Amino acid sequence: MKTASLRWLYPLFIFSVFIFFVPTQTLLLETIRIGSVKPDLGLIMAYLIGLGWGRNRGLFWGLLFGGFQDFFSIGSIGPHFFFKGIIGFGTGLLETFFLYFSLQAHAIVVFLISLLHDLLGEILFHGASGSLMGVSYTMLGRALYNSSIVIAILFLVLKQSRLEEFLIERGPR
């Protein structure tokens, strides 16, 4: 019964992403920078969608968010598309395992995923011989920022809507 009542959320979510993702990532998140660090909304959403809706939707939305970020950025097309797709698919693949994580464990996982994502992107764009020391502080800051946002969203969703029981009862998709 709960599944039928939440079905309307998916089309609303799809519409919202097409309208708000790029302006939010490029304009709104610029205003909430801490230092020179802004969160990676595509990574956050790929993780949460994979966790909540499974590997197929996690892959689809991860590829979509990464594609948007690649298309609207100055860099080359492909890395964000590939990395966000893997994040969404991997989280969705392990969703039944991840669902039992505590909020602190989710924070650690997102922190490590974000660090790996940024490190691989930096190596891909500038090579391993580049100056990673200066960039590493930005990577650490972004990883902290991303994990904080994921924890806040998970806390609000799981505690406010009592969705925790619903997610655990559904099992793998």
C-alpha positions, -999 to 999 in steps of 0.1 A, spaced: 0 0 0 29 24 7 44 16 -27 12 29 -45 11 60 -24 47 69 -33 45 62 -71 37 98 -79 70 109 -64 91 94 -93 75 114 -122 76 145 -100 113 138 -93 121 134 -130 105 167 -138 122 185 -110 156 172 -120 153 185 -156 142 219 -144 163 224 -113 195 203 -114 218 225 -136 207 258 -121 210 244 -86 245 229 -92 259 260 -110 241 289 -94 227 281 -60 256 260 -47 280 288 -57 263 309 -30 267 283 -3 304 276 -8 325 271 23 359 285 15 364 275 -21 345 243 -17 310 235 -30 292 202 -28 288 178 -57 250 175 -61 253 149 -88 273 126 -66 249 131 -37 219 124 -58 234 93 -75 242 79 -41 208 86 -26 189 74 -56 209 42 -58 203 36 -21 166 43 -23 156 31 -57 180 3 -66 208 -3 -91 189 3 -124 176 37 -114 209 45 -96 228 38 -128 203 57 -150 203 88 -127 240 87 -120 246 87 -158 221 115 -162 236 137 -135 271 130 -146 261 137 -182 246 170 -172 277 180 -153 300 171 -182 278 188 -207 275 221 -188 311 222 -176 342 233 -193 360 200 -190 359 170 -212 327 150 -216 327 116 -201 344 114 -167 315 126 -145 291 106 -167 311 74 -160 319 81 -123 284 91 -113 269 61 -131 292 38 -112 283 55 -79 246 51 -85 249 15 -98 273 5 -70 251 20 -43 220 4 -58 238 -30 -62 247 -29 -25 215 -12 -14 203 -40 9 236 -40 26 238 -2 28 203 1 42 215 -14 75 243 12 78 242 37 105 243 74 96 279 75 106 287 46 83 269 64 54 290 95 62 322 74 59 312 57 27 302 90 10 334 107 23 355 79 7 335 78 -25 338 116 -29 376 115 -22 380 87 -47 358 104 -73 378 137 -70 412 119 -70 404 99 -101 391 130 -118 422 150 -109 445 122 -121 425 118 -153 425 155 -161 460 165 -149 480 133 -146 494 117 -115 525 138 -116 505 170 -110 504 190 -78 478 170 -58 488 185 -25 470 218 -31 440 201 -46 438 176 -17 425 202 7 397 210 -17 390 173 -21 388 168 17 365 198 21 342 186 -7 342 151 8 332 165 42 306 187 26 291 159 5 289 135 34 274 161 57 246 168 31 239 131 26 237 126 64 213 155 68 191 143 39 191 107 52 183 119 87 154 140 76 140 114 52 144 84 75 132 100 107 105 124 94 87 101 70 94 68 88 107 55 54 133 34 72 109 5 78 96 8 42 130 6 26 141 -24 47 108 -43 40 111 -39 2 143 -59 -1 165 -59 -33 152 -46 -66 
